[in-house]
Amino acid sequence: MNIDFLMIVKKIKNKNINKVYGDLVVRYSGDDVTILMSVYKGTTINQLIESVKSIGVNQTVRPKEIIVVIDGSVPKEVYDYLFDNNHLVPLKILEKEKNQGLALALRDGMKLVTTKLIARMDTDDISVNDRIATQLNAFNVDPNLALYGGNVIEFVEDPANPIQARKMPEMDADIRKFAKYRSPFNHPTVMFKKKIIDESGGYLPLGTLEDYFLWIRVLNHKHIVVGNSNHNLVFMRSGKDMYRRRGGGLTAIKNFWKLRLTMLRMKQISKIQFLIGFFVNVASVLLPSDIRAYIYTKFLRNPID
């Protein structure tokens, strides 16, 4: 049963009003959540509509608002939809004259956030209808939780025809081990405390590694807890284009070098782990797209339960 619809009792604790149900202190509700999204010239209207409805309208617990960064020029129908549909869900829109890339768009969008929690969402993905409720429950159970993601189901055209899953380690210790070699969170699934992200330096540009680069800086905080749900939280579009973007040539190699070097300086990895991880990254970048796609689908993805 949705916790927002349960009869709750209020009590004062540490000068903050918390909601209590049984032994669970409800520190956060939908009013504490902002959805952060970005659109760009490649955004398509049908996918955007489906995405916004899934995270803003169809949720069992709705967020306070959705912040959408318009990153440079976008198709007219996308622009019109955003400004004509504030009645569906509270939208706060930030327009950027020139395309700056996802990291800087999200960085600017975060400046408009007034809630304690932020949930990421990509404009071509679809959230399951209890995603926010699932993540809020985790934050209410553990006051030290700072970042919480989950699994994704990948599909090409129709979410009713999924092709594979991407499961992440669930527990804090396992996530920290996993992060030594691979990104430990599915970016479109994460919900996090704004304060911790700000203290970690926020989103910074690093090619397609802006999320991984943020996670390692978050994990440098030893007093926090991170986690992943064992549930599927998002249906994510996949296909050849996704694996093609995981190439990138010399620029991508330089970005992996910076990422690994940062991890080494933070003492998250040893020198041996630095070398192993970097050479694996280089090999992945240099592989032809078809071979890269084969490796990802056969060895780095999971069958659907």
C-alpha positions in Angstrom: 0.0 0.0 0.0 1.3 3.5 -0.9 2.7 5.0 2.3 1.3 8.5 1.3 -2.2 7.1 1.8 -1.7 5.5 5.1 -2.9 7.1 8.3 0.1 8.7 9.9 0.9 10.3 13.2 3.0 13.4 13.6 5.7 13.8 16.2 8.4 16.3 16.9 12.0 15.0 16.9 15.2 17.1 16.8 13.0 20.1 16.1 11.9 18.6 12.8 8.4 17.2 12.2 8.6 13.6 11.0 5.8 11.3 10.0 5.6 8.0 11.7 4.0 4.8 10.6 4.7 1.8 12.8 8.4 1.8 13.4 9.1 3.7 10.2 9.9 7.4 10.4 8.8 9.1 7.2 11.5 11.7 6.6 10.7 12.2 3.0 7.6 12.2 0.8 6.9 13.1 -2.8 7.0 16.8 -1.9 10.7 16.3 -1.2 11.5 15.0 -4.7 12.4 17.0 -7.8 12.9 15.2 -11.2 15.9 16.4 -13.2 15.8 16.1 -17.0 17.4 17.6 -20.0 16.2 17.9 -23.7 18.4 18.6 -26.7 18.1 18.6 -30.5 17.9 14.8 -30.6 14.9 14.6 -28.3 11.7 13.2 -30.0 8.3 14.3 -29.0 6.7 10.9 -28.5 9.4 9.6 -26.3 9.4 12.8 -24.3 5.6 12.6 -23.7 5.9 8.9 -22.6 8.9 9.7 -20.3 7.2 12.8 -18.6 4.0 10.9 -18.0 5.8 7.9 -16.5 7.7 9.9 -14.0 5.3 12.8 -13.3 1.7 11.6 -13.9 1.6 7.8 -13.5 3.7 7.5 -10.3 1.9 6.2 -7.2 3.8 8.9 -5.4 4.2 12.1 -7.5 7.2 14.4 -7.3 6.9 18.0 -6.3 8.1 19.2 -9.7 10.1 18.3 -12.8 13.0 20.6 -13.9 13.7 20.4 -17.6 16.8 22.0 -19.0 16.5 22.9 -22.7 20.0 22.4 -23.8 20.3 24.5 -27.0 17.8 24.3 -29.9 15.2 21.6 -29.8 12.4 20.5 -32.2 9.4 22.9 -32.1 7.0 20.2 -31.0 9.2 19.4 -28.0 9.5 23.1 -27.1 5.7 23.6 -27.4 4.9 20.5 -25.4 7.0 21.6 -22.4 5.4 25.0 -22.3 1.8 23.8 -23.0 1.6 21.0 -20.4 2.3 22.5 -17.0 -1.2 21.5 -16.1 -0.2 17.8 -16.2 2.7 18.2 -13.7 4.5 21.2 -12.3 7.3 21.9 -14.8 10.2 24.3 -14.2 12.0 25.0 -17.5 15.5 26.4 -17.9 16.5 27.4 -21.5 20.1 27.4 -22.6 20.9 29.3 -25.8 23.7 26.9 -26.8 24.1 23.2 -26.3 26.5 22.5 -23.5 26.2 18.8 -23.1 24.5 16.7 -20.4 26.8 17.3 -17.5 26.6 21.2 -17.7 22.9 21.1 -18.4 22.3 19.0 -15.3 24.6 21.2 -13.3 22.6 24.3 -14.2 19.4 22.5 -13.6 20.4 21.5 -10.0 20.7 25.2 -9.2 17.0 25.5 -9.5 16.2 22.6 -7.1 14.6 23.5 -3.8 13.9 19.9 -2.5 16.2 17.7 -0.5 16.0 14.8 -3.0 16.6 14.7 -6.8 15.7 11.8 -9.1 17.3 11.6 -12.5 15.3 10.7 -15.6 16.3 10.6 -19.3 13.7 11.8 -21.8 13.7 8.6 -23.9 13.2 6.2 -20.9 10.2 5.1 -19.0 9.9 4.8 -15.2 7.9 2.0 -13.6 4.9 3.5 -11.7 6.2 2.8 -8.2 9.7 3.9 -8.8 9.5 7.0 -6.6 7.7 5.1 -3.8 10.4 2.4 -3.9 13.2 4.9 -3.6 11.5 7.0 -0.9 11.0 3.9 1.2 14.8 3.2 1.1 15.6 6.8 2.1 13.1 6.7 4.9 14.5 3.4 6.2 18.1 4.5 6.3 18.9 8.1 7.3 22.5 7.7 6.1 21.5 6.8 2.6 22.8 9.3 0.1 22.3 7.8 -3.3 20.0 5.0 -4.4 19.5 3.5 -7.9 18.2 0.3 -9.3 18.0 -2.1 -12.3 17.0 -1.3 -15.8 15.2 -3.3 -18.5 16.6 -2.5 -21.9 14.4 -2.4 -25.0 14.7 -1.1 -28.6 11.3 0.0 -29.8 8.6 -1.3 -27.4 9.0 -1.8 -23.7 6.6 -4.7 -24.0 9.3 -6.5 -25.9 12.4 -6.2 -23.6 15.7 -7.7 -24.7 17.9 -7.8 -21.6 18.4 -6.3 -18.1 21.3 -4.4 -16.4 21.5 -5.4 -12.8 23.6 -3.5 -10.3 25.1 -4.6 -7.0 22.8 -3.8 -4.1 24.9 -3.3 -1.0 27.2 -0.4 -0.2 30.4 -2.6 0.1 29.6 -4.4 -3.1 28.9 -1.2 -4.9 32.3 0.3 -3.9 34.1 -2.8 -5.1 32.2 -2.8 -8.4 33.0 0.9 -8.9 36.7 0.1 -9.2 36.2 -1.2 -12.8 32.6 -0.2 -13.9 30.0 2.5 -13.2 28.0 1.1 -10.2 24.7 2.9 -10.9 22.3 3.0 -13.8 22.2 6.8 -14.2 18.6 7.2 -15.3 17.5 5.3 -12.1 19.2 7.2 -9.4 17.7 9.3 -6.6 20.1 11.2 -4.4 20.4 13.8 -1.7 21.2 17.2 -3.2 23.4 18.2 -0.4 25.8 15.2 -0.9 26.0 15.9 -4.7 26.8 19.5 -4.1 29.5 18.6 -1.6 31.0 16.2 -4.1 31.3 19.0 -6.7 28.2 18.2 -8.7 28.1 17.2 -12.4 31.3 17.9 -14.3 31.9 17.3 -18.0 33.9 14.2 -18.9 32.5 13.0 -22.2 30.0 10.2 -21.7 31.5 9.5 -18.2 29.9 12.4 -16.4 27.8 10.1 -14.2 30.7 7.7 -13.4 32.9 10.7 -12.6 30.3 11.9 -10.1 29.8 8.5 -8.5 33.5 8.1 -7.6 33.5 11.5 -6.0 30.3 10.6 -4.0 31.9 7.4 -2.9 34.9 9.3 -1.5 32.6 10.3 1.3 33.1 7.5 3.9 30.3 8.5 6.2 27.5 7.9 3.7 25.7 4.8 2.5 24.8 4.1 -1.1 22.6 1.3 -2.5 20.7 -0.2 -5.4 17.2 -1.7 -5.4 16.9 -5.2 -6.7 13.8 -4.1 -8.6 13.6 -2.9 -12.2 13.0 0.9 -11.9 13.3 2.1 -15.5 12.8 0.8 -19.0 15.8 2.1 -20.9 16.1 2.4 -24.7 19.0 0.4 -26.1 20.2 -0.6 -29.5 23.3 -0.1 -31.8 23.4 3.7 -31.2 24.0 3.2 -27.5 27.0 0.9 -28.1 28.3 3.2 -30.8 28.4 6.0 -28.3 30.6 3.9 -26.0 33.4 4.3 -28.5 34.8 7.8 -28.8 38.4 7.3 -29.9 41.2 9.4 -28.4 38.9 11.7 -26.5 37.2 8.8 -24.7 40.6 7.3 -23.9 41.7 10.7 -22.3 38.5 10.8 -20.3 39.1 7.3 -19.0 42.6 8.2 -18.1 41.3 11.2 -16.1 38.7 9.1 -14.4 41.1 6.4 -13.4 43.7 8.9 -12.2 41.2 10.6 -10.0 40.3 7.2 -8.5 43.9 6.5 -7.9 44.5 9.8 -6.2 41.5 9.2 -4.0 43.0 5.8 -3.1 39.9 4.0 -4.3 42.1 1.8 -6.5 45.6 0.5 -6.5 48.2 1.1 -9.2 47.6 -2.4 -10.5 43.8 -1.8 -10.6 44.5 1.5 -12.3 46.4 -0.2 -15.1 44.0 -3.1 -15.5 41.0 -0.9 -15.6 42.5 1.6 -18.0 43.7 -1.0 -20.5 40.3 -2.7 -20.4 38.7 0.7 -21.1 41.0 1.4 -24.0 40.3 -1.9 -25.5 36.5 -1.3 -25.3 36.9 2.1 -26.9 38.9 0.8 -29.8 36.7 -2.2 -30.6 34.4 -2.0 -33.6 30.8 -1.2 -32.5 29.4 -4.6 -33.5 32.0 -6.4 -31.4 31.5 -4.0 -28.5 27.8 -4.6 -28.7 28.3 -8.4 -28.7 30.5 -8.2 -25.6 28.1 -6.0 -23.7 25.0 -8.1 -24.5 26.6 -11.5 -23.9 28.8 -10.7 -20.8 27.8 -7.4 -19.2 24.0 -7.8 -19.3 21.6 -10.1 -17.5 18.6 -12.2 -18.7 15.2 -10.9 -17.8 13.7 -12.6 -14.8 
